Amino acid sequence: MRVASSTRHRSCTVTVEQNRYGAMTLRSAADRTYQVVGSESPAVEETLARLTAGSEVSVTLTRAHGRGDGWYVAAVDAPEVARPAIHERTGTTDRPEPSFRRESR
């Protein structure tokens, strides 16, 4: 009997950027979708937060047991991504928050 490994090493493209809860969607080169529900360290979390849709990244994924088909990112290897600038006075970044509102016509 063969037991499937719960760890995957994949080259992926970010299809949906990380949201405020640490979730994001990655698509592998083999066209498999990974629903990321978090990361295993603050350093990985910070790197993932800087990625934008379309970014290419290599990740080590571990299955998030009890979370359906969710995955945690254990390690990430991404090209150097510029950090968003933080304004001194406001403490906010130049990166806009995703908006889920529809524009009125």
C-alpha positions in Angstrom: 0.0 0.0 0.0 1.3 3.4 -0.9 0.8 6.4 1.3 0.7 9.8 -0.3 3.2 12.3 1.1 1.8 15.4 2.8 4.7 17.5 1.7 5.2 18.9 -1.8 8.0 20.9 -3.4 6.6 22.9 -6.3 7.3 25.8 -8.7 4.2 27.9 -8.8 2.6 31.1 -10.0 0.6 33.3 -7.6 -2.9 33.5 -9.0 -4.5 35.2 -6.0 -2.4 37.4 -3.7 -2.3 36.8 0.0 -5.2 38.3 1.9 -5.3 39.7 5.5 -5.8 36.2 6.9 -2.7 34.7 5.2 -4.6 32.8 2.5 -3.6 32.9 -1.1 -3.9 30.7 -4.2 -1.0 29.2 -6.2 -1.0 27.3 -9.5 1.8 24.7 -10.1 3.6 24.2 -13.4 1.5 20.9 -13.7 -1.7 23.1 -13.5 -2.6 22.0 -10.0 -4.2 24.6 -7.7 -3.0 25.0 -4.1 -5.2 26.9 -1.6 -2.7 28.2 0.9 -4.2 28.8 4.3 -1.1 30.0 6.1 2.7 29.7 6.6 4.9 28.0 9.1 7.1 30.9 10.0 7.0 34.7 10.2 9.8 35.0 7.6 7.8 32.9 5.1 4.7 34.9 5.9 6.5 38.2 5.1 7.9 36.9 1.8 4.5 35.6 0.7 2.9 39.0 1.6 5.2 40.8 -0.8 4.2 38.6 -3.8 1.8 39.9 -6.4 -0.4 38.0 -8.8 1.7 36.5 -11.6 4.8 36.2 -9.4 6.8 33.0 -9.9 7.9 31.2 -6.7 9.2 27.8 -5.5 7.5 26.6 -2.4 7.6 23.7 0.0 3.9 22.9 0.9 2.6 20.8 3.8 -1.0 19.6 4.0 -3.1 21.5 6.5 -4.9 18.6 8.1 -8.5 19.3 9.0 -8.6 22.2 6.6 -10.1 20.5 3.5 -7.6 20.8 0.6 -5.6 23.6 2.3 -1.8 23.9 2.5 0.7 25.6 4.6 3.9 27.1 3.1 6.9 25.7 5.0 9.6 27.3 2.8 9.6 29.8 -0.1 12.2 30.7 -2.6 11.2 33.8 -4.5 13.1 36.3 -6.6 13.8 39.4 -4.5 10.6 41.3 -4.2 10.6 45.0 -3.4 8.9 45.8 -0.1 6.1 48.3 -0.3 7.2 51.7 1.0 5.7 52.6 4.4 4.8 56.3 4.8 6.3 57.8 8.0 3.2 59.7 9.1 0.4 57.3 8.2 2.1 54.0 8.7 0.4 52.7 5.6 2.0 51.1 2.5 1.8 52.0 -1.2 0.3 48.6 -1.9 -3.5 49.0 -2.2 -5.8 46.8 -0.2 -7.8 44.5 -2.4 -11.3 45.8 -2.9 -14.3 43.6 -3.1 -16.8 46.4 -3.8 -18.3 46.8 -7.2 -18.0 50.1 -8.9 -21.3 51.9 -9.3 -22.3 52.7 -12.9 
